[in-house]
Amino acid sequence: MKLIITAELTQGYELWKNLFLSTDSKREEYGVKVLAYGHPHDNENKMYQVVEVESMERMQEALQDPVIAKLRTDAGVNLDSQEVVFLVE
């Protein structure tokens, strides 16, 4: 299953990107594969990710992992602004 995830960033894109890349092994543990990520050309306070997940259950487990949850907030992800789009394959 492929997803597009977007959220507002309170501390800018560079901090988010550095912390996002530092969690590759944690994502791998939950079967989350990153296909692409980035920000709009004129807005470094918003990020987009395209990921492929084994299942929504595994994705939910990943999002509830305390290490991942802390990294997301440390990276400035405004959790209230997060949106997920499920892509049809």
C-alpha positions in Angstrom: 0.0 0.0 0.0 1.3 3.4 -1.0 0.6 6.6 0.9 1.3 10.3 0.6 1.8 11.9 4.0 2.0 15.7 4.4 2.3 17.9 7.5 3.3 21.4 8.5 6.8 21.8 10.1 7.3 24.2 13.0 11.1 24.1 12.8 11.8 24.0 9.1 12.6 21.4 6.5 16.3 20.8 7.2 15.8 19.7 10.8 12.9 17.5 9.8 14.9 15.9 6.9 18.0 15.2 9.1 15.9 13.5 11.8 13.7 11.7 9.2 16.8 10.2 7.6 18.1 9.1 11.0 15.2 6.8 11.4 15.7 4.5 8.4 16.4 1.4 10.5 13.2 2.1 12.6 11.1 2.4 9.4 12.7 -0.8 8.1 11.7 -2.6 11.3 8.1 -1.8 10.6 8.2 -2.5 6.8 7.9 1.1 5.8 9.8 1.9 2.6 10.4 5.6 1.6 9.8 6.2 -2.1 10.2 10.0 -2.1 10.1 13.0 0.2 10.4 16.8 -0.2 8.8 20.2 0.3 7.1 22.7 -2.0 9.5 24.9 -3.8 8.3 28.0 -2.0 7.5 26.5 1.5 10.1 24.8 3.6 7.6 24.6 6.5 5.6 21.8 4.8 6.8 18.3 4.0 5.6 15.5 1.8 6.5 11.8 2.0 5.6 9.0 -0.3 5.9 5.7 1.4 5.0 2.1 0.8 3.8 0.0 3.8 3.2 -3.7 4.3 -0.1 -3.0 6.0 -1.9 -0.2 7.8 -1.6 -2.2 11.0 2.2 -2.1 10.8 2.1 1.6 9.9 0.0 2.2 13.0 2.4 0.3 15.1 5.3 2.4 13.8 3.4 5.7 14.6 2.8 4.5 18.1 6.5 3.5 18.7 7.7 6.0 21.4 11.1 6.5 19.6 9.4 7.4 16.3 6.8 9.6 18.1 9.5 11.5 19.9 11.6 12.0 16.8 8.5 13.3 14.9 7.8 15.9 17.6 11.6 16.8 17.9 11.6 17.3 14.1 8.9 19.9 14.4 6.0 17.9 12.8 2.7 19.6 13.6 0.7 16.4 14.2 -2.6 18.2 14.0 -1.8 19.3 10.4 -0.9 15.8 9.2 -2.8 14.4 6.2 -2.6 10.9 4.7 -3.7 10.1 1.1 -4.1 6.4 0.2 -3.0 5.8 -3.4 -4.8 3.3 -5.6 -2.6 0.7 -7.1 
